[in-house]
């Protein structure tokens, strides 16, 4: 008899799959997307601007002048500050520098002064109102630095105004 060809049996492979590499890649992807998601969040500062329709002059009619503190920003990192309303100010405007011993100290001093004054009026919740007026010559860095100072001094009420009175324009030109 002739030898009949025998069936060749296929070798069965192991059905266990090693997933160690897949788990490592998965964890790396998860960590990557968590880090990218955290880094892509914007780091911004919250502040409100006055309504364009009502304007600055109408929104401040009911505010006591003693609570106002105005910061004028000009070129070459120049800051000029005054309390109250410029035409009726009790003290002359000051030229101040940036930094811990400059504008920061002045803001803390004015904040305490206004708080003590409002306490004597029986209105402890009424604090200082800072009006920031950047001129067209000032740069964006100066505005950001002043906003940082507002945050450091914990000033709750401040606004950015782009209008200058004629007296303020003369003040910036003279100093």
Chimera marker file (.cmm) of the C-alpha trace (Angstrom):
<marker_set name="trace">
<marker id="1" x="0.000" y="0.000" z="0.000" r="1" g="1" b="0" radius="0.5"/>
<marker id="2" x="1.048" y="3.314" z="-0.732" r="1" g="1" b="0" radius="0.5"/>
<marker id="3" x="1.574" y="5.733" z="1.966" r="1" g="1" b="0" radius="0.5"/>
<marker id="4" x="-1.220" y="8.141" z="1.972" r="1" g="1" b="0" radius="0.5"/>
<marker id="5" x="-0.230" y="11.676" z="2.601" r="1" g="1" b="0" radius="0.5"/>
<marker id="6" x="-0.843" y="12.481" z="6.201" r="1" g="1" b="0" radius="0.5"/>
<marker id="7" x="-2.657" y="15.555" z="7.165" r="1" g="1" b="0" radius="0.5"/>
<marker id="8" x="-0.374" y="18.186" z="8.477" r="1" g="1" b="0" radius="0.5"/>
<marker id="9" x="-1.772" y="19.569" z="11.608" r="1" g="1" b="0" radius="0.5"/>
<marker id="10" x="-1.293" y="23.250" z="12.185" r="1" g="1" b="0" radius="0.5"/>
<marker id="11" x="0.422" y="24.228" z="15.325" r="1" g="1" b="0" radius="0.5"/>
<marker id="12" x="-1.875" y="26.094" z="17.713" r="1" g="1" b="0" radius="0.5"/>
<marker id="13" x="-0.501" y="29.398" z="18.874" r="1" g="1" b="0" radius="0.5"/>
<marker id="14" x="-0.903" y="30.723" z="22.360" r="1" g="1" b="0" radius="0.5"/>
<marker id="15" x="-4.058" y="32.825" z="22.766" r="1" g="1" b="0" radius="0.5"/>
<marker id="16" x="-2.540" y="35.041" z="25.466" r="1" g="1" b="0" radius="0.5"/>
<marker id="17" x="-1.671" y="38.548" z="24.253" r="1" g="1" b="0" radius="0.5"/>
<marker id="18" x="0.817" y="40.616" z="26.208" r="1" g="1" b="0" radius="0.5"/>
<marker id="19" x="-0.841" y="44.038" z="26.780" r="1" g="1" b="0" radius="0.5"/>
<marker id="20" x="1.907" y="45.595" z="28.872" r="1" g="1" b="0" radius="0.5"/>
<marker id="21" x="3.077" y="47.874" z="26.080" r="1" g="1" b="0" radius="0.5"/>
<marker id="22" x="-0.515" y="48.935" z="25.285" r="1" g="1" b="0" radius="0.5"/>
<marker id="23" x="-1.170" y="49.877" z="28.921" r="1" g="1" b="0" radius="0.5"/>
<marker id="24" x="2.028" y="51.932" z="29.056" r="1" g="1" b="0" radius="0.5"/>
<marker id="25" x="1.098" y="53.814" z="25.887" r="1" g="1" b="0" radius="0.5"/>
<marker id="26" x="-2.425" y="54.408" z="27.213" r="1" g="1" b="0" radius="0.5"/>
<marker id="27" x="-1.127" y="55.911" z="30.455" r="1" g="1" b="0" radius="0.5"/>
<marker id="28" x="1.318" y="58.095" z="28.567" r="1" g="1" b="0" radius="0.5"/>
<marker id="29" x="-1.500" y="59.397" z="26.361" r="1" g="1" b="0" radius="0.5"/>
<marker id="30" x="-3.727" y="60.086" z="29.373" r="1" g="1" b="0" radius="0.5"/>
<marker id="31" x="-0.937" y="62.002" z="31.127" r="1" g="1" b="0" radius="0.5"/>
<marker id="32" x="-0.120" y="63.908" z="27.941" r="1" g="1" b="0" radius="0.5"/>
<marker id="33" x="-3.716" y="65.075" z="27.431" r="1" g="1" b="0" radius="0.5"/>
<marker id="34" x="-4.114" y="66.016" z="31.094" r="1" g="1" b="0" radius="0.5"/>
<marker id="35" x="-0.971" y="68.166" z="30.982" r="1" g="1" b="0" radius="0.5"/>
<marker id="36" x="-1.922" y="69.774" z="27.663" r="1" g="1" b="0" radius="0.5"/>
<marker id="37" x="-5.416" y="70.484" z="28.981" r="1" g="1" b="0" radius="0.5"/>
<marker id="38" x="-4.044" y="72.142" z="32.104" r="1" g="1" b="0" radius="0.5"/>
<marker id="39" x="-1.491" y="74.221" z="30.217" r="1" g="1" b="0" radius="0.5"/>
<marker id="40" x="-3.988" y="75.387" z="27.611" r="1" g="1" b="0" radius="0.5"/>
<marker id="41" x="-6.267" y="77.036" z="30.192" r="1" g="1" b="0" radius="0.5"/>
<marker id="42" x="-6.044" y="80.787" z="29.929" r="1" g="1" b="0" radius="0.5"/>
<marker id="43" x="-4.537" y="82.585" z="32.847" r="1" g="1" b="0" radius="0.5"/>
<marker id="44" x="-6.430" y="85.845" z="32.882" r="1" g="1" b="0" radius="0.5"/>
<marker id="45" x="-7.481" y="88.495" z="35.303" r="1" g="1" b="0" radius="0.5"/>
<marker id="46" x="-11.137" y="89.387" z="35.737" r="1" g="1" b="0" radius="0.5"/>
<marker id="47" x="-12.089" y="93.028" z="35.510" r="1" g="1" b="0" radius="0.5"/>
<marker id="48" x="-15.122" y="94.954" z="34.334" r="1" g="1" b="0" radius="0.5"/>
<marker id="49" x="-15.257" y="97.932" z="32.052" r="1" g="1" b="0" radius="0.5"/>
<marker id="50" x="-17.940" y="100.636" z="32.191" r="1" g="1" b="0" radius="0.5"/>
<marker id="51" x="-20.806" y="100.419" z="29.775" r="1" g="1" b="0" radius="0.5"/>
<marker id="52" x="-20.085" y="102.397" z="26.592" r="1" g="1" b="0" radius="0.5"/>
<marker id="53" x="-23.677" y="103.675" z="26.445" r="1" g="1" b="0" radius="0.5"/>
<marker id="54" x="-23.774" y="105.274" z="29.891" r="1" g="1" b="0" radius="0.5"/>
<marker id="55" x="-20.245" y="106.615" z="29.838" r="1" g="1" b="0" radius="0.5"/>
<marker id="56" x="-17.824" y="107.365" z="32.648" r="1" g="1" b="0" radius="0.5"/>
<marker id="57" x="-19.261" y="110.731" z="33.687" r="1" g="1" b="0" radius="0.5"/>
<marker id="58" x="-22.784" y="109.406" z="34.297" r="1" g="1" b="0" radius="0.5"/>
<marker id="59" x="-21.654" y="106.351" z="36.225" r="1" g="1" b="0" radius="0.5"/>
<marker id="60" x="-19.660" y="108.345" z="38.830" r="1" g="1" b="0" radius="0.5"/>
<marker id="61" x="-22.117" y="111.098" z="39.726" r="1" g="1" b="0" radius="0.5"/>
<marker id="62" x="-23.245" y="109.449" z="42.971" r="1" g="1" b="0" radius="0.5"/>
<marker id="63" x="-19.749" y="108.628" z="44.276" r="1" g="1" b="0" radius="0.5"/>
<marker id="64" x="-18.056" y="110.721" z="46.973" r="1" g="1" b="0" radius="0.5"/>
<marker id="65" x="-14.912" y="112.393" z="45.679" r="1" g="1" b="0" radius="0.5"/>
<marker id="66" x="-13.027" y="111.339" z="48.807" r="1" g="1" b="0" radius="0.5"/>
<marker id="67" x="-13.254" y="107.690" z="47.700" r="1" g="1" b="0" radius="0.5"/>
<marker id="68" x="-11.685" y="108.324" z="44.287" r="1" g="1" b="0" radius="0.5"/>
<marker id="69" x="-8.033" y="107.715" z="43.553" r="1" g="1" b="0" radius="0.5"/>
<marker id="70" x="-6.864" y="108.295" z="39.976" r="1" g="1" b="0" radius="0.5"/>
<marker id="71" x="-3.757" y="106.751" z="38.409" r="1" g="1" b="0" radius="0.5"/>
<marker id="72" x="-2.533" y="108.348" z="35.175" r="1" g="1" b="0" radius="0.5"/>
<marker id="73" x="-0.131" y="106.229" z="33.097" r="1" g="1" b="0" radius="0.5"/>
<marker id="74" x="2.215" y="107.930" z="30.658" r="1" g="1" b="0" radius="0.5"/>
<marker id="75" x="5.281" y="107.027" z="28.602" r="1" g="1" b="0" radius="0.5"/>
<marker id="76" x="8.659" y="106.101" z="30.138" r="1" g="1" b="0" radius="0.5"/>
<marker id="77" x="6.963" y="104.244" z="33.035" r="1" g="1" b="0" radius="0.5"/>
<marker id="78" x="5.661" y="107.504" z="34.478" r="1" g="1" b="0" radius="0.5"/>
<marker id="79" x="2.765" y="107.355" z="36.953" r="1" g="1" b="0" radius="0.5"/>
<marker id="80" x="0.935" y="110.416" z="38.243" r="1" g="1" b="0" radius="0.5"/>
<marker id="81" x="-1.665" y="109.970" z="40.969" r="1" g="1" b="0" radius="0.5"/>
<marker id="82" x="-4.133" y="112.201" z="42.750" r="1" g="1" b="0" radius="0.5"/>
<marker id="83" x="-6.980" y="111.769" z="45.207" r="1" g="1" b="0" radius="0.5"/>
<marker id="84" x="-10.530" y="112.928" z="44.628" r="1" g="1" b="0" radius="0.5"/>
<marker id="85" x="-11.385" y="115.183" z="41.726" r="1" g="1" b="0" radius="0.5"/>
<marker id="86" x="-8.397" y="116.991" z="40.191" r="1" g="1" b="0" radius="0.5"/>
<marker id="87" x="-10.011" y="120.447" z="40.190" r="1" g="1" b="0" radius="0.5"/>
<marker id="88" x="-10.923" y="120.178" z="43.904" r="1" g="1" b="0" radius="0.5"/>
<marker id="89" x="-8.038" y="118.033" z="45.147" r="1" g="1" b="0" radius="0.5"/>
<marker id="90" x="-6.819" y="118.803" z="48.675" r="1" g="1" b="0" radius="0.5"/>
<marker id="91" x="-3.268" y="117.659" z="47.908" r="1" g="1" b="0" radius="0.5"/>
<marker id="92" x="-1.199" y="118.141" z="44.745" r="1" g="1" b="0" radius="0.5"/>
<marker id="93" x="-0.759" y="115.280" z="42.249" r="1" g="1" b="0" radius="0.5"/>
<marker id="94" x="2.250" y="113.028" z="42.852" r="1" g="1" b="0" radius="0.5"/>
<marker id="95" x="4.631" y="111.396" z="40.423" r="1" g="1" b="0" radius="0.5"/>
<marker id="96" x="5.318" y="107.833" z="41.601" r="1" g="1" b="0" radius="0.5"/>
<marker id="97" x="7.420" y="104.936" z="40.359" r="1" g="1" b="0" radius="0.5"/>
<marker id="98" x="6.444" y="101.300" z="39.913" r="1" g="1" b="0" radius="0.5"/>
<marker id="99" x="7.323" y="98.704" z="42.513" r="1" g="1" b="0" radius="0.5"/>
<marker id="100" x="6.983" y="97.795" z="46.141" r="1" g="1" b="0" radius="0.5"/>
<marker id="101" x="8.162" y="101.131" z="47.518" r="1" g="1" b="0" radius="0.5"/>
<marker id="102" x="6.338" y="103.196" z="44.905" r="1" g="1" b="0" radius="0.5"/>
<marker id="103" x="2.780" y="102.715" z="43.717" r="1" g="1" b="0" radius="0.5"/>
<marker id="104" x="2.113" y="99.675" z="45.898" r="1" g="1" b="0" radius="0.5"/>
<marker id="105" x="2.862" y="101.543" z="49.129" r="1" g="1" b="0" radius="0.5"/>
<marker id="106" x="0.797" y="104.498" z="47.941" r="1" g="1" b="0" radius="0.5"/>
<marker id="107" x="-2.206" y="102.298" z="47.078" r="1" g="1" b="0" radius="0.5"/>
<marker id="108" x="-2.084" y="100.558" z="50.463" r="1" g="1" b="0" radius="0.5"/>
<marker id="109" x="-1.847" y="103.942" z="52.200" r="1" g="1" b="0" radius="0.5"/>
<marker id="110" x="-4.799" y="105.404" z="50.247" r="1" g="1" b="0" radius="0.5"/>
<marker id="111" x="-6.871" y="102.263" z="50.799" r="1" g="1" b="0" radius="0.5"/>
<marker id="112" x="-6.399" y="102.525" z="54.571" r="1" g="1" b="0" radius="0.5"/>
<marker id="113" x="-7.046" y="106.290" z="54.503" r="1" g="1" b="0" radius="0.5"/>
<marker id="114" x="-10.341" y="105.880" z="52.614" r="1" g="1" b="0" radius="0.5"/>
<marker id="115" x="-11.384" y="102.944" z="54.813" r="1" g="1" b="0" radius="0.5"/>
<marker id="116" x="-10.817" y="105.007" z="57.977" r="1" g="1" b="0" radius="0.5"/>
<marker id="117" x="-12.716" y="107.935" z="56.473" r="1" g="1" b="0" radius="0.5"/>
<marker id="118" x="-15.672" y="105.756" z="55.496" r="1" g="1" b="0" radius="0.5"/>
<marker id="119" x="-15.700" y="104.175" z="58.959" r="1" g="1" b="0" radius="0.5"/>
<marker id="120" x="-16.063" y="107.666" z="60.444" r="1" g="1" b="0" radius="0.5"/>
<marker id="121" x="-19.068" y="108.207" z="58.127" r="1" g="1" b="0" radius="0.5"/>
<marker id="122" x="-20.581" y="104.919" z="59.320" r="1" g="1" b="0" radius="0.5"/>
<marker id="123" x="-20.151" y="103.189" z="55.947" r="1" g="1" b="0" radius="0.5"/>
<marker id="124" x="-17.602" y="100.409" z="56.515" r="1" g="1" b="0" radius="0.5"/>
<marker id="125" x="-18.449" y="98.646" z="53.243" r="1" g="1" b="0" radius="0.5"/>
<marker id="126" x="-17.520" y="101.671" z="51.112" r="1" g="1" b="0" radius="0.5"/>
<marker id="127" x="-13.909" y="101.383" z="49.984" r="1" g="1" b="0" radius="0.5"/>
<marker id="128" x="-11.542" y="103.089" z="47.633" r="1" g="1" b="0" radius="0.5"/>
<marker id="129" x="-12.342" y="103.402" z="43.939" r="1" g="1" b="0" radius="0.5"/>
<marker id="130" x="-9.280" y="103.482" z="41.697" r="1" g="1" b="0" radius="0.5"/>
<marker id="131" x="-9.583" y="104.989" z="38.230" r="1" g="1" b="0" radius="0.5"/>
<marker id="132" x="-6.796" y="103.889" z="35.885" r="1" g="1" b="0" radius="0.5"/>
<marker id="133" x="-6.228" y="106.155" z="32.894" r="1" g="1" b="0" radius="0.5"/>
<marker id="134" x="-3.578" y="104.940" z="30.449" r="1" g="1" b="0" radius="0.5"/>
<marker id="135" x="-2.494" y="107.593" z="27.969" r="1" g="1" b="0" radius="0.5"/>
<marker id="136" x="-1.929" y="106.831" z="24.317" r="1" g="1" b="0" radius="0.5"/>
<marker id="137" x="1.821" y="106.975" z="24.979" r="1" g="1" b="0" radius="0.5"/>
<marker id="138" x="1.794" y="104.370" z="27.764" r="1" g="1" b="0" radius="0.5"/>
<marker id="139" x="2.497" y="100.761" z="26.924" r="1" g="1" b="0" radius="0.5"/>
<marker id="140" x="0.553" y="97.597" z="27.655" r="1" g="1" b="0" radius="0.5"/>
<marker id="141" x="3.127" y="96.412" z="30.218" r="1" g="1" b="0" radius="0.5"/>
<marker id="142" x="2.379" y="99.434" z="32.414" r="1" g="1" b="0" radius="0.5"/>
<marker id="143" x="-1.343" y="98.691" z="32.350" r="1" g="1" b="0" radius="0.5"/>
<marker id="144" x="-0.746" y="95.051" z="33.283" r="1" g="1" b="0" radius="0.5"/>
<marker id="145" x="1.580" y="96.125" z="36.115" r="1" g="1" b="0" radius="0.5"/>
<marker id="146" x="-1.069" y="98.459" z="37.536" r="1" g="1" b="0" radius="0.5"/>
<marker id="147" x="-3.699" y="95.707" z="37.307" r="1" g="1" b="0" radius="0.5"/>
<marker id="148" x="-1.296" y="93.427" z="39.173" r="1" g="1" b="0" radius="0.5"/>
<marker id="149" x="-0.936" y="96.080" z="41.863" r="1" g="1" b="0" radius="0.5"/>
<marker id="150" x="-4.741" y="96.246" z="42.172" r="1" g="1" b="0" radius="0.5"/>
<marker id="151" x="-4.797" y="92.494" z="42.721" r="1" g="1" b="0" radius="0.5"/>
<marker id="152" x="-1.939" y="92.606" z="45.248" r="1" g="1" b="0" radius="0.5"/>
<marker id="153" x="-3.559" y="95.448" z="47.216" r="1" g="1" b="0" radius="0.5"/>
<marker id="154" x="-6.919" y="93.633" z="47.070" r="1" g="1" b="0" radius="0.5"/>
<marker id="155" x="-8.704" y="96.614" z="45.511" r="1" g="1" b="0" radius="0.5"/>
<marker id="156" x="-12.231" y="95.498" z="44.700" r="1" g="1" b="0" radius="0.5"/>
<marker id="157" x="-13.430" y="98.501" z="42.733" r="1" g="1" b="0" radius="0.5"/>
<marker id="158" x="-11.338" y="99.877" z="39.912" r="1" g="1" b="0" radius="0.5"/>
<marker id="159" x="-11.902" y="100.821" z="36.323" r="1" g="1" b="0" radius="0.5"/>
<marker id="160" x="-9.959" y="101.581" z="33.174" r="1" g="1" b="0" radius="0.5"/>
<marker id="161" x="-10.951" y="104.829" z="31.492" r="1" g="1" b="0" radius="0.5"/>
<marker id="162" x="-9.540" y="106.123" z="28.229" r="1" g="1" b="0" radius="0.5"/>
<marker id="163" x="-10.882" y="109.690" z="28.525" r="1" g="1" b="0" radius="0.5"/>
<marker id="164" x="-8.717" y="112.504" z="29.884" r="1" g="1" b="0" radius="0.5"/>
<marker id="165" x="-10.021" y="115.822" z="31.149" r="1" g="1" b="0" radius="0.5"/>
<marker id="166" x="-8.248" y="118.933" z="29.855" r="1" g="1" b="0" radius="0.5"/>
<marker id="167" x="-6.692" y="119.416" z="33.327" r="1" g="1" b="0" radius="0.5"/>
<marker id="168" x="-5.282" y="115.869" z="33.258" r="1" g="1" b="0" radius="0.5"/>
<marker id="169" x="-3.875" y="116.396" z="29.764" r="1" g="1" b="0" radius="0.5"/>
<marker id="170" x="-2.130" y="119.568" z="30.983" r="1" g="1" b="0" radius="0.5"/>
<marker id="171" x="-0.853" y="117.693" z="34.041" r="1" g="1" b="0" radius="0.5"/>
<marker id="172" x="0.708" y="114.944" z="31.912" r="1" g="1" b="0" radius="0.5"/>
<marker id="173" x="2.261" y="117.493" z="29.565" r="1" g="1" b="0" radius="0.5"/>
<marker id="174" x="3.759" y="119.527" z="32.419" r="1" g="1" b="0" radius="0.5"/>
<marker id="175" x="5.404" y="116.729" z="34.427" r="1" g="1" b="0" radius="0.5"/>
<link id1="1" id2="2" r="1" g="1" b="0" radius="0.2"/>
<link id1="2" id2="3" r="1" g="1" b="0" radius="0.2"/>
<link id1="3" id2="4" r="1" g="1" b="0" radius="0.2"/>
<link id1="4" id2="5" r="1" g="1" b="0" radius="0.2"/>
<link id1="5" id2="6" r="1" g="1" b="0" radius="0.2"/>
<link id1="6" id2="7" r="1" g="1" b="0" radius="0.2"/>
<link id1="7" id2="8" r="1" g="1" b="0" radius="0.2"/>
<link id1="8" id2="9" r="1" g="1" b="0" radius="0.2"/>
<link id1="9" id2="10" r="1" g="1" b="0" radius="0.2"/>
<link id1="10" id2="11" r="1" g="1" b="0" radius="0.2"/>
<link id1="11" id2="12" r="1" g="1" b="0" radius="0.2"/>
<link id1="12" id2="13" r="1" g="1" b="0" radius="0.2"/>
<link id1="13" id2="14" r="1" g="1" b="0" radius="0.2"/>
<link id1="14" id2="15" r="1" g="1" b="0" radius="0.2"/>
<link id1="15" id2="16" r="1" g="1" b="0" radius="0.2"/>
<link id1="16" id2="17" r="1" g="1" b="0" radius="0.2"/>
<link id1="17" id2="18" r="1" g="1" b="0" radius="0.2"/>
<link id1="18" id2="19" r="1" g="1" b="0" radius="0.2"/>
<link id1="19" id2="20" r="1" g="1" b="0" radius="0.2"/>
<link id1="20" id2="21" r="1" g="1" b="0" radius="0.2"/>
<link id1="21" id2="22" r="1" g="1" b="0" radius="0.2"/>
<link id1="22" id2="23" r="1" g="1" b="0" radius="0.2"/>
<link id1="23" id2="24" r="1" g="1" b="0" radius="0.2"/>
<link id1="24" id2="25" r="1" g="1" b="0" radius="0.2"/>
<link id1="25" id2="26" r="1" g="1" b="0" radius="0.2"/>
<link id1="26" id2="27" r="1" g="1" b="0" radius="0.2"/>
<link id1="27" id2="28" r="1" g="1" b="0" radius="0.2"/>
<link id1="28" id2="29" r="1" g="1" b="0" radius="0.2"/>
<link id1="29" id2="30" r="1" g="1" b="0" radius="0.2"/>
<link id1="30" id2="31" r="1" g="1" b="0" radius="0.2"/>
<link id1="31" id2="32" r="1" g="1" b="0" radius="0.2"/>
<link id1="32" id2="33" r="1" g="1" b="0" radius="0.2"/>
<link id1="33" id2="34" r="1" g="1" b="0" radius="0.2"/>
<link id1="34" id2="35" r="1" g="1" b="0" radius="0.2"/>
<link id1="35" id2="36" r="1" g="1" b="0" radius="0.2"/>
<link id1="36" id2="37" r="1" g="1" b="0" radius="0.2"/>
<link id1="37" id2="38" r="1" g="1" b="0" radius="0.2"/>
<link id1="38" id2="39" r="1" g="1" b="0" radius="0.2"/>
<link id1="39" id2="40" r="1" g="1" b="0" radius="0.2"/>
<link id1="40" id2="41" r="1" g="1" b="0" radius="0.2"/>
<link id1="41" id2="42" r="1" g="1" b="0" radius="0.2"/>
<link id1="42" id2="43" r="1" g="1" b="0" radius="0.2"/>
<link id1="43" id2="44" r="1" g="1" b="0" radius="0.2"/>
<link id1="44" id2="45" r="1" g="1" b="0" radius="0.2"/>
<link id1="45" id2="46" r="1" g="1" b="0" radius="0.2"/>
<link id1="46" id2="47" r="1" g="1" b="0" radius="0.2"/>
<link id1="47" id2="48" r="1" g="1" b="0" radius="0.2"/>
<link id1="48" id2="49" r="1" g="1" b="0" radius="0.2"/>
<link id1="49" id2="50" r="1" g="1" b="0" radius="0.2"/>
<link id1="50" id2="51" r="1" g="1" b="0" radius="0.2"/>
<link id1="51" id2="52" r="1" g="1" b="0" radius="0.2"/>
<link id1="52" id2="53" r="1" g="1" b="0" radius="0.2"/>
<link id1="53" id2="54" r="1" g="1" b="0" radius="0.2"/>
<link id1="54" id2="55" r="1" g="1" b="0" radius="0.2"/>
<link id1="55" id2="56" r="1" g="1" b="0" radius="0.2"/>
<link id1="56" id2="57" r="1" g="1" b="0" radius="0.2"/>
<link id1="57" id2="58" r="1" g="1" b="0" radius="0.2"/>
<link id1="58" id2="59" r="1" g="1" b="0" radius="0.2"/>
<link id1="59" id2="60" r="1" g="1" b="0" radius="0.2"/>
<link id1="60" id2="61" r="1" g="1" b="0" radius="0.2"/>
<link id1="61" id2="62" r="1" g="1" b="0" radius="0.2"/>
<link id1="62" id2="63" r="1" g="1" b="0" radius="0.2"/>
<link id1="63" id2="64" r="1" g="1" b="0" radius="0.2"/>
<link id1="64" id2="65" r="1" g="1" b="0" radius="0.2"/>
<link id1="65" id2="66" r="1" g="1" b="0" radius="0.2"/>
<link id1="66" id2="67" r="1" g="1" b="0" radius="0.2"/>
<link id1="67" id2="68" r="1" g="1" b="0" radius="0.2"/>
<link id1="68" id2="69" r="1" g="1" b="0" radius="0.2"/>
<link id1="69" id2="70" r="1" g="1" b="0" radius="0.2"/>
<link id1="70" id2="71" r="1" g="1" b="0" radius="0.2"/>
<link id1="71" id2="72" r="1" g="1" b="0" radius="0.2"/>
<link id1="72" id2="73" r="1" g="1" b="0" radius="0.2"/>
<link id1="73" id2="74" r="1" g="1" b="0" radius="0.2"/>
<link id1="74" id2="75" r="1" g="1" b="0" radius="0.2"/>
<link id1="75" id2="76" r="1" g="1" b="0" radius="0.2"/>
<link id1="76" id2="77" r="1" g="1" b="0" radius="0.2"/>
<link id1="77" id2="78" r="1" g="1" b="0" radius="0.2"/>
<link id1="78" id2="79" r="1" g="1" b="0" radius="0.2"/>
<link id1="79" id2="80" r="1" g="1" b="0" radius="0.2"/>
<link id1="80" id2="81" r="1" g="1" b="0" radius="0.2"/>
<link id1="81" id2="82" r="1" g="1" b="0" radius="0.2"/>
<link id1="82" id2="83" r="1" g="1" b="0" radius="0.2"/>
<link id1="83" id2="84" r="1" g="1" b="0" radius="0.2"/>
<link id1="84" id2="85" r="1" g="1" b="0" radius="0.2"/>
<link id1="85" id2="86" r="1" g="1" b="0" radius="0.2"/>
<link id1="86" id2="87" r="1" g="1" b="0" radius="0.2"/>
<link id1="87" id2="88" r="1" g="1" b="0" radius="0.2"/>
<link id1="88" id2="89" r="1" g="1" b="0" radius="0.2"/>
<link id1="89" id2="90" r="1" g="1" b="0" radius="0.2"/>
<link id1="90" id2="91" r="1" g="1" b="0" radius="0.2"/>
<link id1="91" id2="92" r="1" g="1" b="0" radius="0.2"/>
<link id1="92" id2="93" r="1" g="1" b="0" radius="0.2"/>
<link id1="93" id2="94" r="1" g="1" b="0" radius="0.2"/>
<link id1="94" id2="95" r="1" g="1" b="0" radius="0.2"/>
<link id1="95" id2="96" r="1" g="1" b="0" radius="0.2"/>
<link id1="96" id2="97" r="1" g="1" b="0" radius="0.2"/>
<link id1="97" id2="98" r="1" g="1" b="0" radius="0.2"/>
<link id1="98" id2="99" r="1" g="1" b="0" radius="0.2"/>
<link id1="99" id2="100" r="1" g="1" b="0" radius="0.2"/>
<link id1="100" id2="101" r="1" g="1" b="0" radius="0.2"/>
<link id1="101" id2="102" r="1" g="1" b="0" radius="0.2"/>
<link id1="102" id2="103" r="1" g="1" b="0" radius="0.2"/>
<link id1="103" id2="104" r="1" g="1" b="0" radius="0.2"/>
<link id1="104" id2="105" r="1" g="1" b="0" radius="0.2"/>
<link id1="105" id2="106" r="1" g="1" b="0" radius="0.2"/>
<link id1="106" id2="107" r="1" g="1" b="0" radius="0.2"/>
<link id1="107" id2="108" r="1" g="1" b="0" radius="0.2"/>
<link id1="108" id2="109" r="1" g="1" b="0" radius="0.2"/>
<link id1="109" id2="110" r="1" g="1" b="0" radius="0.2"/>
<link id1="110" id2="111" r="1" g="1" b="0" radius="0.2"/>
<link id1="111" id2="112" r="1" g="1" b="0" radius="0.2"/>
<link id1="112" id2="113" r="1" g="1" b="0" radius="0.2"/>
<link id1="113" id2="114" r="1" g="1" b="0" radius="0.2"/>
<link id1="114" id2="115" r="1" g="1" b="0" radius="0.2"/>
<link id1="115" id2="116" r="1" g="1" b="0" radius="0.2"/>
<link id1="116" id2="117" r="1" g="1" b="0" radius="0.2"/>
<link id1="117" id2="118" r="1" g="1" b="0" radius="0.2"/>
<link id1="118" id2="119" r="1" g="1" b="0" radius="0.2"/>
<link id1="119" id2="120" r="1" g="1" b="0" radius="0.2"/>
<link id1="120" id2="121" r="1" g="1" b="0" radius="0.2"/>
<link id1="121" id2="122" r="1" g="1" b="0" radius="0.2"/>
<link id1="122" id2="123" r="1" g="1" b="0" radius="0.2"/>
<link id1="123" id2="124" r="1" g="1" b="0" radius="0.2"/>
<link id1="124" id2="125" r="1" g="1" b="0" radius="0.2"/>
<link id1="125" id2="126" r="1" g="1" b="0" radius="0.2"/>
<link id1="126" id2="127" r="1" g="1" b="0" radius="0.2"/>
<link id1="127" id2="128" r="1" g="1" b="0" radius="0.2"/>
<link id1="128" id2="129" r="1" g="1" b="0" radius="0.2"/>
<link id1="129" id2="130" r="1" g="1" b="0" radius="0.2"/>
<link id1="130" id2="131" r="1" g="1" b="0" radius="0.2"/>
<link id1="131" id2="132" r="1" g="1" b="0" radius="0.2"/>
<link id1="132" id2="133" r="1" g="1" b="0" radius="0.2"/>
<link id1="133" id2="134" r="1" g="1" b="0" radius="0.2"/>
<link id1="134" id2="135" r="1" g="1" b="0" radius="0.2"/>
<link id1="135" id2="136" r="1" g="1" b="0" radius="0.2"/>
<link id1="136" id2="137" r="1" g="1" b="0" radius="0.2"/>
<link id1="137" id2="138" r="1" g="1" b="0" radius="0.2"/>
<link id1="138" id2="139" r="1" g="1" b="0" radius="0.2"/>
<link id1="139" id2="140" r="1" g="1" b="0" radius="0.2"/>
<link id1="140" id2="141" r="1" g="1" b="0" radius="0.2"/>
<link id1="141" id2="142" r="1" g="1" b="0" radius="0.2"/>
<link id1="142" id2="143" r="1" g="1" b="0" radius="0.2"/>
<link id1="143" id2="144" r="1" g="1" b="0" radius="0.2"/>
<link id1="144" id2="145" r="1" g="1" b="0" radius="0.2"/>
<link id1="145" id2="146" r="1" g="1" b="0" radius="0.2"/>
<link id1="146" id2="147" r="1" g="1" b="0" radius="0.2"/>
<link id1="147" id2="148" r="1" g="1" b="0" radius="0.2"/>
<link id1="148" id2="149" r="1" g="1" b="0" radius="0.2"/>
<link id1="149" id2="150" r="1" g="1" b="0" radius="0.2"/>
<link id1="150" id2="151" r="1" g="1" b="0" radius="0.2"/>
<link id1="151" id2="152" r="1" g="1" b="0" radius="0.2"/>
<link id1="152" id2="153" r="1" g="1" b="0" radius="0.2"/>
<link id1="153" id2="154" r="1" g="1" b="0" radius="0.2"/>
<link id1="154" id2="155" r="1" g="1" b="0" radius="0.2"/>
<link id1="155" id2="156" r="1" g="1" b="0" radius="0.2"/>
<link id1="156" id2="157" r="1" g="1" b="0" radius="0.2"/>
<link id1="157" id2="158" r="1" g="1" b="0" radius="0.2"/>
<link id1="158" id2="159" r="1" g="1" b="0" radius="0.2"/>
<link id1="159" id2="160" r="1" g="1" b="0" radius="0.2"/>
<link id1="160" id2="161" r="1" g="1" b="0" radius="0.2"/>
<link id1="161" id2="162" r="1" g="1" b="0" radius="0.2"/>
<link id1="162" id2="163" r="1" g="1" b="0" radius="0.2"/>
<link id1="163" id2="164" r="1" g="1" b="0" radius="0.2"/>
<link id1="164" id2="165" r="1" g="1" b="0" radius="0.2"/>
<link id1="165" id2="166" r="1" g="1" b="0" radius="0.2"/>
<link id1="166" id2="167" r="1" g="1" b="0" radius="0.2"/>
<link id1="167" id2="168" r="1" g="1" b="0" radius="0.2"/>
<link id1="168" id2="169" r="1" g="1" b="0" radius="0.2"/>
<link id1="169" id2="170" r="1" g="1" b="0" radius="0.2"/>
<link id1="170" id2="171" r="1" g="1" b="0" radius="0.2"/>
<link id1="171" id2="172" r="1" g="1" b="0" radius="0.2"/>
<link id1="172" id2="173" r="1" g="1" b="0" radius="0.2"/>
<link id1="173" id2="174" r="1" g="1" b="0" radius="0.2"/>
<link id1="174" id2="175" r="1" g="1" b="0" radius="0.2"/>
</marker_set>
